[in-house]
Amino acid sequence: MPRNRVRRPTWQRIGLLLPYAWLLLFFLAPFLIVLKISFADPVVAQPPFTPLFDPTRPEGARFYATLDNYRFVLGDRVYLLTYLNSTALAAMSTLLCLLLGYPMAYGIARARPATRHTLLLLVILPFWTSFLLRVYAWMGLLGTHGTLNRVLLWAGAIDRPLEILYTDTAVFLGMVYSYLPFMILPLYANLVRLEQDHLDAAADLGARPARVFLDVTLPLSLPGVVAGCLLVLIPAMGEFVIPALLGGSDSLMIGRVVYDEFFLNRDWPVAAAVAVLLLLLLVGPIALFQRTQAREEGE
């Protein structure tokens, strides 16, 4: 017998369509524009790329697309090193955020309600300040005559200032500081929902605290770990502000390369190809992970 489908009210259907309309307008449409530009040739004109469809083309071919930009990016060693360097810095930043953020999220989740609210406020507090100002503050901390060097010189730990600013180390520190709350918040949301009965049952069966954490708490918190890692890794891969301000001229990051190609070299097709490849680099593993998760849940 056919199932009786419950007809949703109109306002519920509109509410369900709004997120998809938002993604269509602010993600898919800009992506299609960038994808179109990546198949064009650079020209000295406005806009600085050939149109995808041109009925006045003298050669007679109205539709024109080329893969030269992708061949150039994939065949150039500089872009390959940029992708590898961005991936390495983003992965290390994500790992350190996880190592720092997990104990912090666990401590907040196990704190008393009044203390928990205060600790959460301290985690969210940096968002009340402009992101750009916070990065500028790190320039003052890590500079040759900055706070860190002055403290180390005063303590006698070093005999001359350290060259930290305008290096990959400064970029690494800036990304860890900036994205640490994005790791703590999803981990906290997952850990605070854990049933205390599961932990008590494991302890009653003779498991030590370390074994309870490894066998019960950590597996149950894996969704929060994955969510936090994705929230840190994805923006860190395409970060522009932090490498531009804290990194040196030889600091290779994808976001900075895209900016240089767009605004300095005026090579929009190559910049668009770099951006599309970055998106594919991020979306591929995420889609594979989601497919694996769905398959495991189905079993």
C-alpha positions as CSV (number, residue, x, y, z in Angstrom):
1,M,0.0,0.0,0.0
2,P,1.4,3.5,-0.8
3,R,2.5,5.4,2.2
4,N,0.6,8.5,3.3
5,R,3.0,11.4,3.0
6,V,2.5,14.2,5.4
7,R,2.2,17.5,3.6
8,R,4.4,20.2,5.1
9,P,3.0,23.7,5.6
10,T,4.1,26.3,3.1
11,W,6.1,28.2,5.7
12,Q,8.1,25.0,6.5
13,R,8.9,24.3,2.9
14,I,10.0,27.9,2.4
15,G,12.2,27.6,5.5
16,L,13.8,24.4,4.1
17,L,14.4,26.1,0.7
18,L,16.1,29.2,2.2
19,P,19.5,27.5,3.0
20,Y,19.6,26.0,-0.5
21,A,18.8,29.4,-2.0
22,W,21.6,30.9,0.1
23,L,24.1,28.3,-1.1
24,L,23.0,28.8,-4.7
25,L,23.3,32.5,-4.6
26,F,26.5,32.9,-2.5
27,F,28.4,29.7,-3.3
28,L,27.4,28.0,-6.5
29,A,26.9,31.2,-8.6
30,P,30.3,32.7,-7.6
31,F,32.0,29.4,-8.1
32,L,30.5,29.0,-11.6
33,I,31.8,32.5,-12.5
34,V,35.3,31.6,-11.3
35,L,35.1,28.3,-13.1
36,K,34.2,30.1,-16.3
37,I,37.1,32.5,-16.0
38,S,39.5,29.6,-15.4
39,F,38.7,28.3,-19.0
40,A,39.5,31.7,-20.6
41,D,42.6,33.3,-21.9
42,P,44.1,36.5,-20.4
43,V,43.8,39.6,-22.5
44,V,44.6,43.3,-22.0
45,A,41.0,44.5,-21.7
46,Q,38.2,45.0,-19.3
47,P,37.4,42.4,-18.1
48,P,40.9,40.9,-18.5
49,F,39.8,37.6,-20.0
50,T,38.2,36.3,-23.1
51,P,34.5,35.5,-23.0
52,L,33.3,32.0,-23.0
53,F,30.6,32.7,-25.6
54,D,31.4,35.2,-28.3
55,P,29.2,35.3,-31.4
56,T,31.5,37.9,-33.1
57,R,34.6,35.7,-33.0
58,P,36.3,35.9,-36.4
59,E,37.4,32.3,-36.3
60,G,33.7,31.3,-36.4
61,A,33.8,29.3,-33.1
62,R,31.3,31.0,-30.8
63,F,32.0,28.8,-27.8
64,Y,35.7,29.0,-26.7
65,A,37.3,27.3,-23.7
66,T,40.9,26.3,-22.9
67,L,42.7,24.1,-20.4
68,D,46.0,26.0,-20.8
69,N,45.6,27.6,-17.4
70,Y,45.2,24.3,-15.6
71,R,48.2,22.8,-17.6
72,F,50.3,25.9,-16.6
73,V,49.4,25.6,-12.9
74,L,49.8,21.9,-12.7
75,G,53.1,22.0,-14.6
76,D,54.7,24.9,-12.7
77,R,56.9,23.8,-9.8
78,V,56.2,27.1,-7.9
79,Y,52.4,26.4,-7.7
80,L,53.1,22.8,-6.6
81,L,55.3,24.0,-3.8
82,T,52.7,26.6,-2.9
83,Y,50.0,23.9,-2.5
84,L,52.4,21.7,-0.5
85,N,53.4,24.5,1.8
86,S,49.8,25.6,2.3
87,T,48.7,22.1,3.1
88,A,51.6,21.5,5.5
89,L,51.0,24.8,7.4
90,A,47.3,24.2,7.5
91,A,47.7,20.6,8.7
92,M,50.2,21.5,11.4
93,S,48.0,24.3,12.6
94,T,45.0,22.0,12.7
95,L,46.9,19.4,14.6
96,L,48.2,21.9,17.2
97,C,44.7,23.4,17.5
98,L,43.4,19.9,18.2
99,L,46.1,19.2,20.8
100,L,45.4,22.5,22.6
101,G,41.7,22.7,22.0
102,Y,40.7,19.2,23.2
103,P,41.8,19.6,26.8
104,M,40.3,23.0,26.9
105,A,37.0,21.9,25.5
106,Y,37.0,18.9,27.9
107,G,37.7,21.1,30.9
108,I,34.9,23.5,29.9
109,A,32.5,20.6,29.4
110,R,33.3,19.2,32.9
111,A,33.2,22.5,34.7
112,R,30.3,23.7,36.8
113,P,27.6,25.5,34.9
114,A,28.5,29.0,36.2
115,T,32.2,28.5,35.6
116,R,31.4,26.9,32.2
117,H,29.6,30.0,31.0
118,T,32.6,32.2,32.0
119,L,35.1,30.0,30.2
120,L,33.0,29.9,27.1
121,L,32.8,33.7,27.2
122,L,36.6,33.8,27.3
123,V,36.8,31.5,24.3
124,I,34.4,33.7,22.3
125,L,35.8,37.0,23.5
126,P,38.5,37.4,20.7
127,F,35.7,37.5,18.2
128,W,34.6,40.8,19.6
129,T,37.8,42.3,18.2
130,S,38.5,42.8,14.6
131,F,40.4,39.9,13.0
132,L,42.8,42.3,11.3
133,L,43.6,44.1,14.6
134,R,44.4,40.8,16.3
135,V,46.8,39.9,13.5
136,Y,48.4,43.3,13.8
137,A,48.8,42.7,17.5
138,W,50.8,39.6,16.7
139,M,53.1,41.8,14.6
140,G,53.8,43.8,17.7
141,L,54.4,40.6,19.8
142,L,56.7,38.8,17.3
143,G,58.7,41.8,15.9
144,T,62.4,42.2,16.4
145,H,61.7,44.9,19.1
146,G,58.4,43.3,20.1
147,T,57.1,42.1,23.4
148,L,58.3,38.5,23.1
149,N,61.9,39.5,22.3
150,R,62.0,42.1,25.0
151,V,60.8,39.6,27.6
152,L,63.3,37.0,26.5
153,L,66.2,39.5,26.5
154,W,65.2,40.7,29.9
155,A,65.1,37.1,31.2
156,G,68.5,36.3,29.7
157,A,67.1,33.5,27.6
158,I,68.6,35.0,24.5
159,D,71.5,37.4,23.8
160,R,70.0,38.9,20.6
161,P,66.5,39.3,19.2
162,L,64.9,36.3,17.4
163,E,63.8,36.7,13.8
164,I,60.3,35.3,14.1
165,L,58.2,37.9,12.2
166,Y,57.9,37.5,8.4
167,T,58.6,33.7,8.6
168,D,56.5,30.6,8.3
169,T,56.7,30.2,12.1
170,A,54.9,33.5,12.5
171,V,52.2,32.4,10.1
172,F,51.9,29.1,12.0
173,L,51.5,30.9,15.3
174,G,49.0,33.4,13.9
175,M,46.8,30.7,12.4
176,V,46.8,28.6,15.6
177,Y,45.8,31.6,17.6
178,S,43.1,32.7,15.1
179,Y,41.5,29.4,14.6
180,L,41.7,27.8,18.0
181,P,38.2,28.8,19.0
182,F,36.8,27.1,15.9
183,M,38.3,23.9,17.3
184,I,37.2,24.4,20.9
185,L,33.5,25.2,20.2
186,P,32.5,22.1,18.2
187,L,34.5,19.9,20.6
188,Y,32.8,21.4,23.6
189,A,29.3,21.0,22.0
190,N,30.1,17.3,21.5
191,L,31.7,16.6,24.9
192,V,29.0,18.4,26.9
193,R,26.4,16.0,25.5
194,L,28.2,12.9,26.6
195,E,26.2,10.8,29.0
196,Q,27.9,10.6,32.4
197,D,26.3,7.1,32.8
198,H,28.6,5.7,30.1
199,L,31.7,7.0,31.9
200,D,30.5,5.8,35.3
201,A,29.7,2.3,33.9
202,A,33.2,2.0,32.5
203,A,34.7,3.1,35.8
204,D,32.4,0.6,37.7
205,L,33.8,-2.2,35.5
206,G,37.3,-1.4,36.7
207,A,38.6,0.8,33.9
208,R,41.1,3.4,34.9
209,P,40.5,7.1,34.0
210,A,43.0,6.8,31.1
211,R,41.2,3.7,29.7
212,V,37.8,5.3,30.2
213,F,39.0,8.3,28.1
214,L,40.5,6.2,25.3
215,D,37.7,3.6,25.1
216,V,34.6,5.8,25.8
217,T,35.2,9.5,25.7
218,L,37.5,9.8,22.7
219,P,35.4,7.5,20.3
220,L,32.2,9.3,21.3
221,S,33.8,12.7,20.6
222,L,35.1,11.8,17.2
223,P,32.3,13.8,15.4
224,G,33.4,16.9,17.3
225,V,37.0,16.2,16.4
226,V,36.2,15.9,12.7
227,A,34.0,19.0,12.7
228,G,36.7,21.1,14.5
229,C,39.4,19.9,12.2
230,L,37.4,20.8,9.1
231,L,36.5,24.2,10.5
232,V,40.2,24.9,11.0
233,L,41.7,23.2,8.0
234,I,39.4,24.6,5.3
235,P,39.9,28.4,6.1
236,A,43.6,27.8,7.0
237,M,44.3,26.4,3.5
238,G,43.1,29.6,1.8
239,E,44.2,32.1,4.4
240,F,45.4,35.4,3.0
241,V,45.5,38.0,5.7
242,I,47.8,36.1,8.1
243,P,50.5,35.2,5.5
244,A,50.3,38.7,4.0
245,L,51.0,40.4,7.4
246,L,53.1,37.9,9.3
247,G,54.8,36.0,6.5
248,G,57.8,37.0,4.5
249,S,58.1,37.6,0.7
250,D,59.0,33.9,0.3
251,S,56.0,32.7,2.4
252,L,54.1,30.6,-0.2
253,M,50.4,30.3,0.6
254,I,47.5,29.8,-1.9
255,G,45.5,32.8,-0.7
256,R,48.4,35.1,-1.3
257,V,49.2,33.6,-4.7
258,V,45.6,34.0,-5.8
259,Y,45.7,37.7,-4.7
260,D,48.9,38.3,-6.5
261,E,47.6,36.8,-9.7
262,F,44.4,38.7,-9.6
263,F,45.6,42.2,-8.6
264,L,49.3,42.3,-9.4
265,N,49.7,40.2,-12.5
266,R,46.2,40.8,-13.7
267,D,46.1,37.2,-14.8
268,W,42.5,36.3,-13.8
269,P,42.3,33.0,-15.7
270,V,45.4,31.6,-13.9
271,A,44.1,32.9,-10.5
272,A,40.7,31.3,-11.1
273,A,42.4,28.0,-12.0
274,V,44.4,28.1,-8.8
275,A,41.2,28.8,-6.8
276,V,39.3,26.0,-8.5
277,L,42.1,23.5,-7.9
278,L,42.2,24.5,-4.2
279,L,38.4,23.9,-3.9
280,L,38.8,20.5,-5.5
281,L,41.7,19.7,-3.1
282,L,39.4,20.5,-0.1
283,V,36.1,19.1,-1.4
284,G,37.5,15.8,-2.5
285,P,38.6,14.5,0.9
286,I,35.5,15.9,2.6
287,A,33.1,14.2,0.2
288,L,35.1,10.9,0.6
289,F,34.9,11.2,4.4
290,Q,31.1,11.9,4.3
291,R,30.6,8.9,2.0
292,T,32.5,6.7,4.4
293,Q,30.6,7.9,7.4
294,A,27.3,7.4,5.6
295,R,28.3,3.9,4.7
296,E,29.3,3.0,8.3
297,E,26.1,4.4,9.7
298,G,24.1,2.4,7.1
299,E,25.8,-0.8,8.2
